[in-house]
Amino acid sequence: MKCSQKSWLIGLTVAIAALCGGYGLRAFAQGEARAAAGGPKTAEQQFKNIRVLKEIPAEQLIPTMQFIAGSLGVECEFCHVEKQMEKDDKKEKQTARKMIAMELAINKSHFEGELEVTCYTCHRGSAHPVGVPVLSADATKAAAHDHDEAGAGQAKLPGPDQILDKYLTAVGGAEALKKIKTRVQKGTIDAMGMQYPIEVYSEAPEKRVSISHPKGGASVTGFNGEAGWLSIPGGVHRMTPTEREGARVDAEFHFPVSVREVYKEFKVVRGEELDGHATYQVEANSPGRPPLRLYFDQQTGLLLRLVRYTVTPLGKNPVQIDYGDFRETDGVKIPYRWALTRISGSFTIRIEQVQENVPIDESLFEPPAERPPQ
């Protein structure tokens, strides 16, 4: 069984999708255990047989492997010997090292070290990039490209404040939002063709815990404003700093209000059509925060899609959340359905019951004791 499939079958929900990608909880936790005594380490210090990317923080190695796997459309065993990741038995692993060195050299020499050329630039989801244009009588003509320097098409777009103001109004307004301090949601999660119960506990300003219940035991993803964790029966993973910042975005209780407090730079570009809804796309950036792409319904003003990125030494790993089935609850419109998609897979949560401003057991927001998986 391929390792990303193992990861899904172990947890089958948010925790494993957020953590593993292709490597799995066991391999990640074993690496963490080797680093626990000495604090933050480089990839070379924490993992075995690292020949390139030696000096990157150890916490960035797994996300980087996720990026490579997603860019090539492959699983771990394409390059690695299963359960013996450090071995060099496969030619593909040697090739990958050369390609990483080539990418880094190109960006250093031609793009001042910026991540302009990545694995995905050439591979586009294929293990073997195509070097010759594909001819087809049925090929459609690509849409005309608007050059940014010409400002084409930008004059008709509203400004970011106009779009974000409409979004805030659409969900009920700042006053109504801030009256709500807690929210408990119960429903189901669909992953890999299976369905399980899930509860999501949220508390302002940025606490959030989701607990799903596959047959093998509860799977938990939690963030309490400072610490983040992911757990399955027998194993706990503390989120890395980059993982925590992604979790912080998801946990932000009053996001329609706080987005302009947290993010400092906004840019409006043409948005794509989502399920028949024309959108405006707002790009949000701020130092130390995950870059965001926000897609707002042109008619209703509601947020239909959020894409956030984790930056790795070789490229950006995207996480996409699509929102739907908006309903008014206590004067505020919230989605009763959202689908989260990562390189490693996707799942959909459907909410059946919502309670707001109800007491939540604060112990839910306390990270569990760390235990390596058995």
LOTORSE-737815 format. One line per 10 residues: number of its first residue (from 1); their letters; for each residue x, y, z of C-alpha. Coordinates in steps of 0.02 Angstrom, whole numbers, plus 50000, padded with zeros to 5 digits. Example, Ala and Ser with C-alpha at 12.3 -4.5 7.8 and 13.67 -1.06 7.14 Angstrom:
1) as) 50615,49775,50390 ~ 50684,49947,50357
END
This chain:
1) mkcsqkswli) 50000,50000,50000 ~ 50069,50172,49955 ~ 50122,50280,50102 ~ 50001,50424,50072 ~ 49859,50298,50071 ~ 49924,50228,50235 ~ 49920,50401,50309 ~ 49739,50423,50261 ~ 49687,50253,50325 ~ 49773,50280,50493
11) gltvaiaalc) 49684,50442,50530 ~ 49564,50464,50385 ~ 49537,50646,50426 ~ 49604,50816,50462 ~ 49750,50766,50572 ~ 49839,50651,50449 ~ 49797,50756,50296 ~ 49873,50908,50380 ~ 50027,50818,50441 ~ 50087,50683,50326
21) ggyglrafaq) 50062,50706,50142 ~ 50168,50561,50087 ~ 50281,50520,50233 ~ 50163,50463,50370 ~ 50153,50500,50555 ~ 50277,50366,50610 ~ 50422,50429,50505 ~ 50389,50608,50554 ~ 50376,50570,50740 ~ 50535,50466,50738
31) gearaaaggp) 50628,50613,50664 ~ 50554,50729,50795 ~ 50607,50610,50934 ~ 50789,50616,50875 ~ 50784,50807,50882 ~ 50689,50827,51046 ~ 50840,50830,51160 ~ 50940,50960,51064 ~ 50807,51082,51006 ~ 50791,51144,50825
41) ktaeqqfkni) 50905,51055,50705 ~ 50946,51055,50522 ~ 50881,50920,50406 ~ 51055,50843,50400 ~ 51063,50833,50590 ~ 50890,50760,50614 ~ 50866,50640,50468 ~ 50976,50506,50394 ~ 51077,50518,50232 ~ 51033,50696,50181
51) rvlkeipaeq) 51143,50746,50033 ~ 51057,50906,49974 ~ 50953,51033,50072 ~ 51067,50993,50219 ~ 51052,51162,50303 ~ 50865,51189,50293 ~ 50769,51177,50459 ~ 50724,50995,50491 ~ 50540,51042,50506 ~ 50542,51095,50322
61) liptmqfiag) 50599,50928,50252 ~ 50431,50838,50255 ~ 50335,50985,50175 ~ 50472,50992,50043 ~ 50447,50807,50005 ~ 50260,50842,49993 ~ 50295,50977,49865 ~ 50403,50861,49759 ~ 50274,50721,49767 ~ 50134,50838,49716
71) slgvecefch) 50234,50917,49576 ~ 50275,50747,49499 ~ 50110,50661,49540 ~ 50200,50518,49628 ~ 50206,50432,49798 ~ 50354,50413,49916 ~ 50408,50245,49844 ~ 50441,50324,49675 ~ 50610,50380,49746 ~ 50622,50293,49914
81) vekqmekddk) 50633,50115,49974 ~ 50477,50085,50078 ~ 50510,50093,50266 ~ 50695,50125,50231 ~ 50691,50303,50168 ~ 50876,50332,50196 ~ 50931,50201,50068 ~ 50999,50253,49898 ~ 50946,50098,49802 ~ 50836,50187,49676
91) kekqtarkmi) 50901,50285,49526 ~ 50755,50406,49544 ~ 50823,50465,49712 ~ 50991,50506,49634 ~ 50903,50599,49494 ~ 50797,50696,49618 ~ 50952,50759,49706 ~ 51024,50821,49541 ~ 50859,50907,49497 ~ 50851,50994,49666
101) amelainksh) 51028,51059,49641 ~ 50983,51117,49466 ~ 50827,51210,49526 ~ 50923,51298,49664 ~ 51061,51347,49543 ~ 50939,51417,49414 ~ 50849,51523,49542 ~ 51012,51585,49618 ~ 51089,51629,49451 ~ 50939,51701,49360
111) fegelevtcy) 50809,51753,49490 ~ 50912,51819,49636 ~ 50867,51666,49739 ~ 50679,51689,49724 ~ 50572,51533,49695 ~ 50527,51569,49514 ~ 50574,51399,49441 ~ 50511,51246,49539 ~ 50485,51061,49511 ~ 50309,51099,49454
121) tchrgsahpv) 50369,51222,49321 ~ 50421,51076,49210 ~ 50335,50922,49281 ~ 50156,50986,49297 ~ 50100,50832,49392 ~ 50196,50709,49283 ~ 50347,50605,49333 ~ 50424,50637,49163 ~ 50408,50814,49093 ~ 50362,50833,48911
131) gvpvlsadat) 50492,50929,48810 ~ 50399,50935,48644 ~ 50234,51026,48612 ~ 50087,50907,48599 ~ 49994,50920,48433 ~ 49807,50894,48429 ~ 49675,50941,48304 ~ 49555,50962,48449 ~ 49669,51075,48549 ~ 49581,51232,48609
141) kaaahdhdea) 49660,51402,48593 ~ 49725,51471,48756 ~ 49641,51625,48826 ~ 49723,51791,48787 ~ 49848,51845,48919 ~ 49833,52014,49002 ~ 50004,52087,49037 ~ 50016,52155,49213 ~ 50123,52302,49158 ~ 49986,52360,49041
151) gagqaklpgp) 49857,52358,49181 ~ 49738,52269,49063 ~ 49569,52232,49138 ~ 49615,52303,49308 ~ 49520,52467,49290 ~ 49350,52382,49304 ~ 49395,52288,49463 ~ 49339,52355,49632 ~ 49468,52396,49764 ~ 49509,52274,49904
161) dqildkylta) 49422,52378,50037 ~ 49263,52381,49934 ~ 49265,52191,49917 ~ 49309,52160,50100 ~ 49175,52283,50159 ~ 49045,52190,50056 ~ 49106,52025,50128 ~ 49089,52090,50306 ~ 48913,52153,50270 ~ 48864,51989,50186
171) vggaealkki) 48907,51885,50340 ~ 48810,51998,50458 ~ 48925,52143,50502 ~ 49061,52167,50631 ~ 48943,52199,50777 ~ 48845,52038,50750 ~ 49005,51938,50725 ~ 49087,52000,50885 ~ 48935,51955,50989 ~ 48975,51772,50957
181) ktrvqkgtid) 49118,51705,51064 ~ 49103,51516,51045 ~ 49034,51394,50917 ~ 49006,51207,50924 ~ 48972,51119,50759 ~ 48926,50937,50735 ~ 48911,50841,50574 ~ 49001,50717,50463 ~ 49166,50708,50371 ~ 49184,50618,50203
191) amgmqypiev) 49358,50554,50160 ~ 49416,50413,50045 ~ 49235,50363,50014 ~ 49200,50338,50200 ~ 49099,50445,50319 ~ 49123,50478,50504 ~ 49052,50594,50638 ~ 49147,50753,50676 ~ 49135,50895,50803 ~ 49218,51064,50784
201) yseapekrvs) 49242,51172,50940 ~ 49289,51355,50911 ~ 49320,51499,51030 ~ 49370,51680,50997 ~ 49494,51743,50956 ~ 49585,51593,50879 ~ 49553,51427,50965 ~ 49490,51279,50865 ~ 49484,51091,50891 ~ 49407,50965,50771
211) ishpkggasv) 49376,50785,50827 ~ 49324,50652,50703 ~ 49282,50472,50743 ~ 49342,50342,50618 ~ 49332,50160,50670 ~ 49511,50157,50731 ~ 49484,50293,50861 ~ 49470,50482,50874 ~ 49575,50592,50759 ~ 49607,50768,50824
221) tgfngeagwl) 49673,50930,50752 ~ 49692,51071,50878 ~ 49757,51249,50892 ~ 49743,51357,51047 ~ 49821,51519,50988 ~ 49997,51465,51033 ~ 50017,51277,51011 ~ 49949,51163,50877 ~ 49940,50975,50876 ~ 49877,50827,50775
231) sipggvhrmt) 49840,50660,50855 ~ 49779,50487,50816 ~ 49768,50338,50935 ~ 49944,50304,50996 ~ 50028,50457,50922 ~ 50038,50646,50941 ~ 50125,50773,50829 ~ 50157,50952,50883 ~ 50138,51072,50739 ~ 50291,51158,50671
241) pteregarvd) 50292,51349,50663 ~ 50236,51348,50481 ~ 50097,51223,50518 ~ 50040,51331,50664 ~ 50023,51484,50554 ~ 49912,51388,50435 ~ 49807,51325,50580 ~ 49794,51503,50645 ~ 49710,51557,50483 ~ 49584,51416,50499
251) aefhfpvsvr) 49552,51454,50683 ~ 49528,51643,50665 ~ 49352,51659,50738 ~ 49310,51832,50672 ~ 49403,51815,50507 ~ 49294,51939,50408 ~ 49343,52074,50534 ~ 49521,52024,50575 ~ 49586,51989,50400 ~ 49624,52174,50377
261) evykefkvvr) 49704,52183,50548 ~ 49820,52036,50516 ~ 49860,52060,50331 ~ 49937,52222,50269 ~ 49948,52203,50080 ~ 49800,52167,49966 ~ 49787,52153,49779 ~ 49631,52122,49674 ~ 49646,52017,49517 ~ 49523,51929,49405
271) geeldghaty) 49439,51783,49491 ~ 49387,51622,49408 ~ 49209,51556,49402 ~ 49168,51437,49544 ~ 49014,51327,49524 ~ 48934,51456,49411 ~ 48976,51603,49525 ~ 49083,51744,49457 ~ 49215,51794,49585 ~ 49339,51928,49630
281) qveanspgrp) 49508,51865,49690 ~ 49598,51957,49828 ~ 49780,51914,49862 ~ 49832,51948,50043 ~ 50010,51955,50106 ~ 50094,52001,50269 ~ 50266,51960,50341 ~ 50264,51799,50443 ~ 50092,51749,50383 ~ 50043,51620,50251
291) plrlyfdqqt) 50003,51704,50084 ~ 49816,51696,50046 ~ 49706,51697,49893 ~ 49526,51739,49933 ~ 49384,51714,49808 ~ 49227,51817,49840 ~ 49059,51795,49754 ~ 49032,51951,49648 ~ 48846,51951,49685 ~ 48831,51901,49868
301) glllrlvryt) 49003,51955,49929 ~ 49026,51790,50023 ~ 49194,51702,50030 ~ 49183,51547,49919 ~ 49364,51490,49921 ~ 49520,51519,50025 ~ 49690,51459,49968 ~ 49838,51471,50086 ~ 50018,51421,50056 ~ 50160,51343,50154
311) vtplgknpvq) 50326,51400,50083 ~ 50460,51264,50068 ~ 50638,51279,50002 ~ 50581,51213,49832 ~ 50408,51289,49812 ~ 50239,51325,49891 ~ 50120,51191,49955 ~ 49939,51248,49932 ~ 49791,51211,50044 ~ 49622,51251,49968
321) idygdfretd) 49459,51268,50065 ~ 49295,51284,49970 ~ 49144,51348,50066 ~ 48960,51319,50029 ~ 48784,51297,50097 ~ 48784,51465,50188 ~ 48649,51485,50320 ~ 48607,51621,50444 ~ 48637,51570,50624 ~ 48610,51697,50763
331) gvkipyrwal) 48620,51841,50641 ~ 48781,51782,50557 ~ 48801,51687,50394 ~ 48919,51539,50405 ~ 48955,51393,50287 ~ 48877,51227,50334 ~ 48989,51137,50210 ~ 49173,51154,50171 ~ 49294,51048,50071 ~ 49480,51050,50109
341) trisgsftir) 49603,50995,49975 ~ 49790,50967,49995 ~ 49923,50884,49890 ~ 49892,50728,49994 ~ 49704,50717,49967 ~ 49541,50798,50013 ~ 49393,50784,50129 ~ 49223,50868,50148 ~ 49138,50919,50310 ~ 48949,50940,50318
351) ieqvqenvpi) 48876,51022,50471 ~ 48708,50966,50539 ~ 48699,51059,50705 ~ 48768,51226,50765 ~ 48768,51301,50941 ~ 48839,51473,50976 ~ 48890,51560,51137 ~ 48884,51396,51233 ~ 49015,51345,51363 ~ 49161,51241,51296
361) deslfeppae) 49269,51133,51406 ~ 49436,51226,51405 ~ 49530,51062,51425 ~ 49491,51029,51241 ~ 49614,51167,51198 ~ 49757,51091,51299 ~ 49885,50995,51194 ~ 49896,50810,51241 ~ 50055,50733,51306 ~ 50172,50690,51163
371) rppq) 50182,50505,51124 ~ 50273,50429,50975 ~ 50162,50313,50871 ~ 50177,50128,50910
END
